[in-house]
């Protein structure tokens, strides 16, 4: 057990040590006041502690988390379903493939004004933005994963009398797990970005609203603290999916 823990620590050591020079440089630039709106990282850390002690951060953070969970949840369910349908049925691929490719390459932020016109200046538009940022990534990865399933497995399952639902449940989805989970992991990170961007541009609530407030009030230490906290939470959530992905791949082997 100790050997395994030591190995994990050593595996993460390069990432930790790569962050240290950035923090040192950031602190030096802030202390020398080379840039007006770049405070020392020590002051940013102190501001993060102050924000964590304020109730408003937890209230607004809960709003952002709710929008992320709603948007990403819809993107995961609908995206996985559409990805499987596009890979399994040429008609579905012909009908939806063009739109998926267009919106995949199109900047999702460009759709924010359209979402405002459709859903108004409220929480629904923020959830729709979080959904839009994640949806097409999930669809593309799931579709690619299903298309890469070994045809011999499909023929073998059919020879044992497996129907379409049994084929999808017991053969296609397990074989698609690596790419599907990778798409979900990337989609979750994009969903966080979408929710925060939507709050900043649409409704001025949640973490995005706090960022707009502290940015407009010229308090960069609180602004950077919010950014780092958001990145940290997104990293933890993506790490959870990554851990599930590693366990799934280990089980498949």
LOBAZA-619551 format. One record per residue (C-alpha): residue number from 1; x, y, z. Coordinates in steps of 0.001 Angstrom, whole numbers. Example, Ala and Ser with C-alpha at 12.3 -4.5 7.8 and 13.67 -1.06 7.14 Angstrom:
2
   pos        c1        c2        c3
     1     12300     -4500      7800
     2     13670     -1060      7140
# end
This chain:
253
   pos        c1        c2        c3
     1         0         0         0
     2      2790      2449       911
     3      4588      1608     -2336
     4      1458      2391     -4344
     5       991      5725     -2549
     6      4644      6654     -3059
     7      4342      5799     -6746
     8      1269      8051     -7079
     9      3082     10915     -5351
    10      6071     10518     -7680
    11      3769     10434    -10712
    12      2206     13760     -9702
    13      5493     15386     -8689
    14      6311     16790    -12177
    15      2960     18564    -12337
    16      3427     20055     -8864
    17      6970     21230     -9557
    18      5938     22727    -12891
    19      3459     24978    -11043
    20      6017     26290     -8531
    21      8072     28401    -11019
    22      4848     29995    -12291
    23      3787     30931     -8752
    24      7241     32312     -7933
    25      7300     34392    -11119
    26      3759     35606    -10454
    27      4690     36644     -6911
    28      7803     38468     -8151
    29      5912     40353    -10858
    30      3227     41328     -8358
    31      5684     42484     -5710
    32      7668     44528     -8244
    33      4398     46058     -9523
    34      5414     45633    -13129
    35      1749     45490    -14121
    36      -961     47481    -12365
    37     -3588     44742    -12474
    38     -1352     41790    -11558
    39     -1351     41515     -7740
    40      1044     39137     -5940
    41      -156     35562     -5729
    42        51     35790     -1924
    43     -2556     38573     -1969
    44     -4710     36565     -4352
    45     -4529     33590     -1971
    46     -5516     35834       949
    47     -8444     37154     -1085
    48     -9517     33585     -1859
    49     -9597     32830      1864
    50    -11664     35961      2487
    51    -14093     35015      -287
    52    -14411     31481      1073
    53    -15429     32962      4417
    54    -18202     35027      2869
    55    -21646     33551      2430
    56    -22180     35241      -918
    57    -19536     33056     -2567
    58    -21346     29880     -1534
    59    -24737     31234     -2628
    60    -23497     32348     -6028
    61    -21323     29255     -6364
    62    -24387     27068     -5770
    63    -26181     28901     -8596
    64    -23295     28282    -10966
    65    -23010     24641     -9890
    66    -26733     24144    -10482
    67    -26460     25594    -13991
    68    -23426     23400    -14744
    69    -25103     20218    -13488
    70    -28318     20947    -15404
    71    -26568     21903    -18645
    72    -23990     19137    -18514
    73    -26543     16528    -17456
    74    -28720     17324    -20470
    75    -25671     17396    -22743
    76    -24519     13997    -21458
    77    -27890     12255    -21838
    78    -28869     13765    -25197
    79    -25299     13753    -26526
    80    -24682     10070    -25781
    81    -28050      9134    -27298
    82    -27510     11177    -30454
    83    -23920      9948    -30815
    84    -25054      6312    -30718
    85    -27890      6965    -33184
    86    -25592      8774    -35622
    87    -23049      5965    -35518
    88    -25596      3165    -35833
    89    -28033      4636    -38369
    90    -26831      6318    -41576
    91    -30089      8273    -41856
    92    -29518      9887    -38459
    93    -25918     10652    -39414
    94    -27019     12217    -42701
    95    -29685     14302    -40966
    96    -27623     15522    -37995
    97    -23980     15166    -39072
    98    -23808     18489    -40920
    99    -25220     20425    -37963
   100    -22895     18721    -35492
   101    -19851     19547    -37632
   102    -20914     23172    -38144
   103    -21682     23869    -34485
   104    -18595     21933    -33347
   105    -16324     24332    -35263
   106    -18406     27442    -34575
   107    -17496     29504    -31476
   108    -20160     28632    -28913
   109    -19961     32148    -27441
   110    -21380     33479    -30715
   111    -24655     31707    -29883
   112    -25144     33540    -26581
   113    -27146     36449    -28125
   114    -29381     33882    -29858
   115    -29955     32078    -26561
   116    -30906     35393    -24952
   117    -33495     35980    -27688
   118    -34868     32466    -27251
   119    -34862     32099    -23459
   120    -34568     35659    -22126
   121    -32261     37178    -19516
   122    -32470     34494    -16875
   123    -31226     31207    -15537
   124    -32561     29231    -18499
   125    -30168     31003    -20874
   126    -27221     30216    -18587
   127    -28183     26526    -18479
   128    -28578     26555    -22275
   129    -25095     28056    -22633
   130    -23587     25361    -20390
   131    -25432     22743    -22432
   132    -24273     24151    -25764
   133    -20611     24274    -24738
   134    -20592     20564    -23806
   135    -23119     18958    -26124
   136    -21229     18683    -29409
   137    -18022     17445    -27775
   138    -19971     14575    -26229
   139    -21742     13754    -29495
   140    -18538     13689    -31557
   141    -16633     11493    -29089
   142    -19466      9008    -28579
   143    -20109      8772    -32313
   144    -16414      8152    -32995
   145    -16260      5543    -30226
   146    -19256      3597    -31541
   147    -17866      3603    -35078
   148    -14602      2105    -33799
   149    -16264      -904    -32153
   150    -14818     -4145    -33510
   151    -17295     -5499    -36085
   152    -16408     -9043    -35109
   153    -17885     -8439    -31653
   154    -21123     -7224    -33235
   155    -21365    -10222    -35550
   156    -20636    -12591    -32665
   157    -23347    -10992    -30510
   158    -25846    -11167    -33350
   159    -25002    -14823    -33938
   160    -26099    -15493    -30337
   161    -29421    -13771    -31017
   162    -28743    -10355    -29494
   163    -31218     -7681    -30522
   164    -30390     -4008    -31132
   165    -30958     -2932    -27510
   166    -28902     -5823    -26111
   167    -26207     -5065    -28684
   168    -26009     -1426    -27597
   169    -26161     -2185    -23869
   170    -23751     -5123    -23624
   171    -21357     -4609    -26547
   172    -21363     -1101    -27995
   173    -21514      1035    -24839
   174    -18780      -892    -22937
   175    -16502      -772    -25987
   176    -17212      2947    -26398
   177    -16380      3833    -22775
   178    -12845      5224    -23353
   179    -13859      7819    -25943
   180    -17239      8466    -24321
   181    -15704      9200    -20913
   182    -13036     11379    -22532
   183    -15800     13355    -24231
   184    -17705     13685    -20965
   185    -14566     14852    -19157
   186    -13847     17538    -21766
   187    -17529     18421    -21958
   188    -17738     18984    -18201
   189    -14861     21459    -18323
   190    -16467     23248    -21265
   191    -19794     23286    -19445
   192    -18207     25138    -16521
   193    -16785     27661    -18981
   194    -20166     28035    -20633
   195    -22029     28585    -17384
   196    -19581     31230    -16140
   197    -19535     32983    -19521
   198    -23318     32925    -19654
   199    -23534     34467    -16190
   200    -21089     37189    -17188
   201    -22819     38076    -20447
   202    -26462     37379    -19671
   203    -27659     37631    -16097
   204    -24778     38862    -13864
   205    -25452     36160    -11263
   206    -23365     33302     -9916
   207    -19580     33158    -10126
   208    -19637     34955    -13471
   209    -21597     37813    -11919
   210    -19056     38093     -9094
   211    -16242     38191    -11667
   212    -17975     41035    -13491
   213    -18497     42883    -10193
   214    -14898     42632     -8971
   215    -13530     43343    -12449
   216    -15668     46476    -12715
   217    -14666     47511     -9200
   218    -10945     47221    -10171
   219    -10236     44598     -7507
   220     -8010     42199     -9454
   221     -6976     40189     -6384
   222    -10577     39053     -5819
   223    -11077     38565     -9560
   224     -8028     36296     -9865
   225     -9058     34464     -6703
   226    -12447     33688     -8257
   227    -10782     32521    -11456
   228     -8433     30212     -9544
   229    -11270     28840     -7418
   230    -13336     28146    -10534
   231    -10410     26442    -12241
   232     -9775     24388     -9109
   233    -13385     23201     -8843
   234    -13497     22379    -12566
   235    -10232     20474    -12205
   236    -11603     18431     -9315
   237    -14775     17549    -11245
   238    -12780     16557    -14327
   239    -10446     14556    -12071
   240    -13422     12565    -10786
   241    -14419     11617    -14328
   242    -10778     10851    -15124
   243    -10624      8502    -12130
   244    -13792      6754    -13333
   245    -12235      6534    -16788
   246     -9075      4883    -15441
   247    -11082      2378    -13412
   248    -13253      1579    -16433
   249    -10249      1030    -18647
   250     -8611     -1143    -15966
   251    -11805     -3211    -15745
   252    -11906     -3626    -19532
   253     -8370     -4990    -19536
# end
